[in-house]
Amino acid sequence: MAYPLEPGEFMYVRVDPAQLAETQIEYWDGGVSLWFSGHVTTLDKDGKVLDEIWNG
């Protein structure tokens, strides 16, 4: 899953602690990519849910 981000923009990722070792967050110029197993919730800078994702 990838999210584009403007300069100065940010987001949050909520991950089940049991799945933390299976989660990879990569920041790149212009965005962020997530690789994960289990349940992840992404939120914008104001705490509004962007996506709730369940992955094998």
Biopython code that builds the backbone (N, CA, C, O; Angstrom):
import numpy as np
from Bio.PDB.StructureBuilder import StructureBuilder

atoms = [
    (1, "MET", "N", (0.846, -1.150, 0.000)),
    (1, "MET", "CA", (0.000, 0.000, 0.000)),
    (1, "MET", "C", (0.898, 1.222, 0.000)),
    (1, "MET", "O", (1.859, 1.274, 0.768)),
    (2, "ALA", "N", (0.617, 2.189, -0.825)),
    (2, "ALA", "CA", (1.429, 3.403, -0.902)),
    (2, "ALA", "C", (0.527, 4.630, -0.766)),
    (2, "ALA", "O", (-0.615, 4.640, -1.225)),
    (3, "TYR", "N", (1.065, 5.643, -0.133)),
    (3, "TYR", "CA", (0.348, 6.901, 0.061)),
    (3, "TYR", "C", (1.238, 8.056, -0.381)),
    (3, "TYR", "O", (2.365, 8.180, 0.099)),
    (4, "PRO", "N", (0.755, 8.899, -1.285)),
    (4, "PRO", "CA", (1.536, 10.088, -1.635)),
    (4, "PRO", "C", (1.415, 11.121, -0.517)),
    (4, "PRO", "O", (0.354, 11.263, 0.091)),
    (5, "LEU", "N", (2.494, 11.835, -0.251)),
    (5, "LEU", "CA", (2.505, 12.882, 0.763)),
    (5, "LEU", "C", (3.141, 14.141, 0.187)),
    (5, "LEU", "O", (4.182, 14.080, -0.468)),
    (6, "GLU", "N", (2.513, 15.265, 0.433)),
    (6, "GLU", "CA", (3.074, 16.548, 0.034)),
    (6, "GLU", "C", (4.165, 16.937, 1.028)),
    (6, "GLU", "O", (4.173, 16.420, 2.145)),
    (7, "PRO", "N", (5.079, 17.825, 0.663)),
    (7, "PRO", "CA", (6.094, 18.280, 1.611)),
    (7, "PRO", "C", (5.454, 18.813, 2.901)),
    (7, "PRO", "O", (4.543, 19.640, 2.849)),
    (8, "GLY", "N", (5.929, 18.342, 4.040)),
    (8, "GLY", "CA", (5.400, 18.759, 5.335)),
    (8, "GLY", "C", (4.161, 17.995, 5.783)),
    (8, "GLY", "O", (3.732, 18.148, 6.927)),
    (9, "GLU", "N", (3.578, 17.178, 4.915)),
    (9, "GLU", "CA", (2.394, 16.382, 5.259)),
    (9, "GLU", "C", (2.847, 15.093, 5.938)),
    (9, "GLU", "O", (3.930, 14.583, 5.650)),
    (10, "PHE", "N", (2.025, 14.570, 6.835)),
    (10, "PHE", "CA", (2.356, 13.322, 7.494)),
    (10, "PHE", "C", (1.096, 12.524, 7.761)),
    (10, "PHE", "O", (-0.016, 13.019, 7.577)),
    (11, "MET", "N", (1.277, 11.282, 8.199)),
    (11, "MET", "CA", (0.159, 10.390, 8.512)),
    (11, "MET", "C", (0.587, 9.463, 9.637)),
    (11, "MET", "O", (1.754, 9.429, 10.026)),
    (12, "TYR", "N", (-0.374, 8.715, 10.148)),
    (12, "TYR", "CA", (-0.131, 7.751, 11.217)),
    (12, "TYR", "C", (-0.513, 6.362, 10.735)),
    (12, "TYR", "O", (-1.354, 6.200, 9.851)),
    (13, "VAL", "N", (0.123, 5.364, 11.336)),
    (13, "VAL", "CA", (-0.213, 3.967, 11.061)),
    (13, "VAL", "C", (-0.421, 3.283, 12.405)),
    (13, "VAL", "O", (0.453, 3.331, 13.270)),
    (14, "ARG", "N", (-1.567, 2.651, 12.583)),
    (14, "ARG", "CA", (-1.860, 1.896, 13.798)),
    (14, "ARG", "C", (-1.733, 0.413, 13.466)),
    (14, "ARG", "O", (-2.425, -0.108, 12.592)),
    (15, "VAL", "N", (-0.825, -0.259, 14.190)),
    (15, "VAL", "CA", (-0.512, -1.662, 13.937)),
    (15, "VAL", "C", (-0.695, -2.448, 15.229)),
    (15, "VAL", "O", (-0.332, -1.970, 16.304)),
    (16, "ASP", "N", (-1.253, -3.643, 15.132)),
    (16, "ASP", "CA", (-1.342, -4.548, 16.281)),
    (16, "ASP", "C", (0.085, -4.864, 16.727)),
    (16, "ASP", "O", (0.891, -5.310, 15.910)),
    (17, "PRO", "N", (0.420, -4.644, 18.004)),
    (17, "PRO", "CA", (1.780, -4.893, 18.475)),
    (17, "PRO", "C", (2.295, -6.302, 18.147)),
    (17, "PRO", "O", (3.494, -6.486, 17.936)),
    (18, "ALA", "N", (1.411, -7.282, 18.104)),
    (18, "ALA", "CA", (1.827, -8.644, 17.786)),
    (18, "ALA", "C", (2.312, -8.763, 16.336)),
    (18, "ALA", "O", (3.049, -9.691, 16.003)),
    (19, "GLN", "N", (1.902, -7.831, 15.481)),
    (19, "GLN", "CA", (2.286, -7.858, 14.064)),
    (19, "GLN", "C", (3.398, -6.871, 13.723)),
    (19, "GLN", "O", (3.776, -6.746, 12.558)),
    (20, "LEU", "N", (3.919, -6.177, 14.716)),
    (20, "LEU", "CA", (4.915, -5.146, 14.468)),
    (20, "LEU", "C", (6.148, -5.672, 13.740)),
    (20, "LEU", "O", (6.680, -4.996, 12.860)),
    (21, "ALA", "N", (6.601, -6.853, 14.092)),
    (21, "ALA", "CA", (7.781, -7.428, 13.437)),
    (21, "ALA", "C", (7.526, -7.735, 11.965)),
    (21, "ALA", "O", (8.468, -7.852, 11.181)),
    (22, "GLU", "N", (6.257, -7.865, 11.588)),
    (22, "GLU", "CA", (5.875, -8.170, 10.210)),
    (22, "GLU", "C", (5.560, -6.905, 9.404)),
    (22, "GLU", "O", (5.100, -6.997, 8.265)),
    (23, "THR", "N", (5.802, -5.739, 9.982)),
    (23, "THR", "CA", (5.441, -4.477, 9.349)),
    (23, "THR", "C", (6.688, -3.727, 8.895)),
    (23, "THR", "O", (7.654, -3.587, 9.646)),
    (24, "GLN", "N", (6.651, -3.254, 7.667)),
    (24, "GLN", "CA", (7.746, -2.447, 7.137)),
    (24, "GLN", "C", (7.152, -1.147, 6.621)),
    (24, "GLN", "O", (6.198, -1.157, 5.844)),
    (25, "ILE", "N", (7.720, -0.030, 7.057)),
    (25, "ILE", "CA", (7.296, 1.292, 6.605)),
    (25, "ILE", "C", (8.488, 1.936, 5.918)),
    (25, "ILE", "O", (9.555, 2.089, 6.511)),
    (26, "GLU", "N", (8.296, 2.307, 4.676)),
    (26, "GLU", "CA", (9.383, 2.908, 3.896)),
    (26, "GLU", "C", (8.955, 4.296, 3.437)),
    (26, "GLU", "O", (7.940, 4.458, 2.761)),
    (27, "TYR", "N", (9.750, 5.294, 3.818)),
    (27, "TYR", "CA", (9.491, 6.657, 3.388)),
    (27, "TYR", "C", (10.307, 6.938, 2.140)),
    (27, "TYR", "O", (11.488, 6.596, 2.083)),
    (28, "TRP", "N", (9.702, 7.550, 1.154)),
    (28, "TRP", "CA", (10.400, 7.956, -0.052)),
    (28, "TRP", "C", (9.983, 9.382, -0.378)),
    (28, "TRP", "O", (8.937, 9.843, 0.079)),
    (29, "ASP", "N", (10.775, 10.069, -1.148)),
    (29, "ASP", "CA", (10.471, 11.454, -1.491)),
    (29, "ASP", "C", (9.112, 11.507, -2.179)),
    (29, "ASP", "O", (8.964, 11.041, -3.309)),
    (30, "GLY", "N", (8.126, 12.072, -1.499)),
    (30, "GLY", "CA", (6.791, 12.183, -2.071)),
    (30, "GLY", "C", (5.789, 11.187, -1.537)),
    (30, "GLY", "O", (4.651, 11.163, -2.004)),
    (31, "GLY", "N", (6.176, 10.351, -0.561)),
    (31, "GLY", "CA", (5.191, 9.413, -0.047)),
    (31, "GLY", "C", (5.759, 8.395, 0.926)),
    (31, "GLY", "O", (6.897, 8.492, 1.386)),
    (32, "VAL", "N", (4.916, 7.420, 1.218)),
    (32, "VAL", "CA", (5.278, 6.354, 2.143)),
    (32, "VAL", "C", (4.642, 5.053, 1.647)),
    (32, "VAL", "O", (3.538, 5.061, 1.103)),
    (33, "SER", "N", (5.344, 3.943, 1.840)),
    (33, "SER", "CA", (4.827, 2.623, 1.465)),
    (33, "SER", "C", (4.781, 1.742, 2.699)),
    (33, "SER", "O", (5.639, 1.840, 3.576)),
    (34, "LEU", "N", (3.771, 0.879, 2.763)),
    (34, "LEU", "CA", (3.588, -0.040, 3.883)),
    (34, "LEU", "C", (3.542, -1.472, 3.373)),
    (34, "LEU", "O", (2.858, -1.772, 2.395)),
    (35, "TRP", "N", (4.275, -2.352, 4.043)),
    (35, "TRP", "CA", (4.181, -3.793, 3.826)),
    (35, "TRP", "C", (3.876, -4.385, 5.189)),
    (35, "TRP", "O", (4.545, -4.057, 6.169)),
    (36, "PHE", "N", (2.882, -5.246, 5.266)),
    (36, "PHE", "CA", (2.454, -5.723, 6.574)),
    (36, "PHE", "C", (1.699, -7.030, 6.464)),
    (36, "PHE", "O", (1.289, -7.457, 5.385)),
    (37, "SER", "N", (1.533, -7.647, 7.618)),
    (37, "SER", "CA", (0.693, -8.821, 7.764)),
    (37, "SER", "C", (-0.246, -8.534, 8.918)),
    (37, "SER", "O", (0.179, -7.998, 9.941)),
    (38, "GLY", "N", (-1.497, -8.876, 8.774)),
    (38, "GLY", "CA", (-2.459, -8.613, 9.841)),
    (38, "GLY", "C", (-3.292, -7.372, 9.578)),
    (38, "GLY", "O", (-3.544, -7.020, 8.426)),
    (39, "HIS", "N", (-3.721, -6.709, 10.643)),
    (39, "HIS", "CA", (-4.614, -5.566, 10.573)),
    (39, "HIS", "C", (-3.836, -4.271, 10.747)),
    (39, "HIS", "O", (-3.067, -4.124, 11.697)),
    (40, "VAL", "N", (-4.036, -3.338, 9.836)),
    (40, "VAL", "CA", (-3.399, -2.030, 9.896)),
    (40, "VAL", "C", (-4.463, -0.968, 9.648)),
    (40, "VAL", "O", (-5.313, -1.128, 8.772)),
    (41, "THR", "N", (-4.417, 0.109, 10.416)),
    (41, "THR", "CA", (-5.278, 1.265, 10.193)),
    (41, "THR", "C", (-4.387, 2.451, 9.872)),
    (41, "THR", "O", (-3.448, 2.743, 10.612)),
    (42, "THR", "N", (-4.675, 3.136, 8.773)),
    (42, "THR", "CA", (-3.924, 4.340, 8.436)),
    (42, "THR", "C", (-4.811, 5.551, 8.707)),
    (42, "THR", "O", (-6.018, 5.529, 8.465)),
    (43, "LEU", "N", (-4.180, 6.603, 9.216)),
    (43, "LEU", "CA", (-4.902, 7.818, 9.589)),
    (43, "LEU", "C", (-4.188, 9.037, 9.027)),
    (43, "LEU", "O", (-2.965, 9.043, 8.883)),
    (44, "ASP", "N", (-4.964, 10.072, 8.711)),
    (44, "ASP", "CA", (-4.332, 11.301, 8.253)),
    (44, "ASP", "C", (-3.813, 12.095, 9.445)),
    (44, "ASP", "O", (-3.966, 11.662, 10.587)),
    (45, "LYS", "N", (-3.210, 13.237, 9.200)),
    (45, "LYS", "CA", (-2.580, 14.023, 10.262)),
    (45, "LYS", "C", (-3.566, 14.484, 11.326)),
    (45, "LYS", "O", (-3.162, 14.811, 12.442)),
    (46, "ASP", "N", (-4.868, 14.515, 10.991)),
    (46, "ASP", "CA", (-5.895, 14.933, 11.944)),
    (46, "ASP", "C", (-6.541, 13.764, 12.671)),
    (46, "ASP", "O", (-7.443, 13.963, 13.484)),
    (47, "GLY", "N", (-6.086, 12.538, 12.385)),
    (47, "GLY", "CA", (-6.613, 11.354, 13.043)),
    (47, "GLY", "C", (-7.803, 10.729, 12.338)),
    (47, "GLY", "O", (-8.402, 9.792, 12.867)),
    (48, "LYS", "N", (-8.165, 11.222, 11.153)),
    (48, "LYS", "CA", (-9.273, 10.653, 10.377)),
    (48, "LYS", "C", (-8.788, 9.370, 9.701)),
    (48, "LYS", "O", (-7.728, 9.356, 9.075)),
    (49, "VAL", "N", (-9.560, 8.303, 9.829)),
    (49, "VAL", "CA", (-9.195, 7.013, 9.240)),
    (49, "VAL", "C", (-9.181, 7.120, 7.719)),
    (49, "VAL", "O", (-10.154, 7.549, 7.098)),
    (50, "LEU", "N", (-8.058, 6.721, 7.139)),
    (50, "LEU", "CA", (-7.938, 6.661, 5.683)),
    (50, "LEU", "C", (-8.335, 5.271, 5.191)),
    (50, "LEU", "O", (-9.160, 5.135, 4.288)),
    (51, "ASP", "N", (-7.738, 4.241, 5.795)),
    (51, "ASP", "CA", (-8.018, 2.859, 5.412)),
    (51, "ASP", "C", (-7.891, 1.946, 6.611)),
    (51, "ASP", "O", (-7.076, 2.184, 7.502)),
    (52, "GLU", "N", (-8.703, 0.897, 6.632)),
    (52, "GLU", "CA", (-8.531, -0.217, 7.564)),
    (52, "GLU", "C", (-8.316, -1.435, 6.687)),
    (52, "GLU", "O", (-9.177, -1.807, 5.890)),
    (53, "ILE", "N", (-7.146, -2.053, 6.847)),
    (53, "ILE", "CA", (-6.732, -3.094, 5.920)),
    (53, "ILE", "C", (-6.413, -4.369, 6.687)),
    (53, "ILE", "O", (-5.701, -4.341, 7.690)),
    (54, "TRP", "N", (-6.947, -5.490, 6.202)),
    (54, "TRP", "CA", (-6.610, -6.796, 6.758)),
    (54, "TRP", "C", (-5.854, -7.550, 5.683)),
    (54, "TRP", "O", (-6.347, -7.726, 4.569)),
    (55, "ASN", "N", (-4.663, -7.991, 6.022)),
    (55, "ASN", "CA", (-3.813, -8.679, 5.058)),
    (55, "ASN", "C", (-3.273, -9.954, 5.703)),
    (55, "ASN", "O", (-2.708, -9.923, 6.796)),
    (56, "GLY", "N", (-3.454, -11.056, 5.016)),
    (56, "GLY", "CA", (-3.086, -12.370, 5.394)),
    (56, "GLY", "C", (-2.047, -12.619, 6.347)),
    (56, "GLY", "O", (-1.753, -13.775, 6.652)),
]
sb = StructureBuilder()
sb.init_structure("model")
sb.init_model(0)
sb.init_chain("A")
sb.init_seg("    ")
for serial, (resi, resn, name, xyz) in enumerate(atoms, 1):
    if name == "N":
        sb.init_residue(resn, " ", resi, " ")
    sb.init_atom(name, np.array(xyz, "f"), 0.0, 1.0, " ", f" {name:<3s}", serial, name[0])
structure = sb.get_structure()
